[in-house]
Amino acid sequence: MSGRNSVRAFLGLGGNIGDPAQAIASALQRLNASDGVTVTTVSSLYRTPPWGKTDQPDFFNAAAEIGTTLLPRELLGLCLEIEQGLKRVRGERWGPRTIDIDILLYDECRIAEEGLEIPHPHMTERAFVMVPLAEIAPELVVEGIRAAERAASLDSAGIRRLPGGNNWWKSPK
């Protein structure tokens, strides 16, 4: 990996069973401790209503900007490894989970491969993704529209920013 230039990428993190805030913090800490990844900015933590499958507990969500020398597939592998280490069980689609780490954007790349699609599909339709992303990168252009504008256009009813600021993930619980 040495010699590769670092690229800017954005991740969406969420969970709603166990201690999701702690799981997201642990995931961010593990990402930051990994070779080839530096967590540069993290949004506040948000409590959000479930989406897709609504008969489950509220989620906690955050967005993170990272610098990485990992290629997209390598970054995906790292995210999946961290999810597994935090006891993620893949059950029903949009169902409850301890942790979910999605690659939202990877530099200016557009990828549509088996198991990897960047930009993340439907992210621009989901307030639980766009509200935290717009907090840390309001001027970021996603599918032709600034993140702040896109977030403002979505139904964000029930989404609450939790106290703790942007360093909430660094302090041990």
Protein Blocks (a to p, Z undefined) as FASTA:
>chain_A
ZZpacdddddddddfehjlklmmmmmmmmmmmpghiacfbdcdddddddehiacbcdddd
dddddddfbdfklmmmmmmmmmmmnopacddehiacfbdcddfbgcjbccddehiacdde
hklmpmklmmmmmmmmmmlcgehiafklmmmmpccehiacdehijmlmmpcZZ
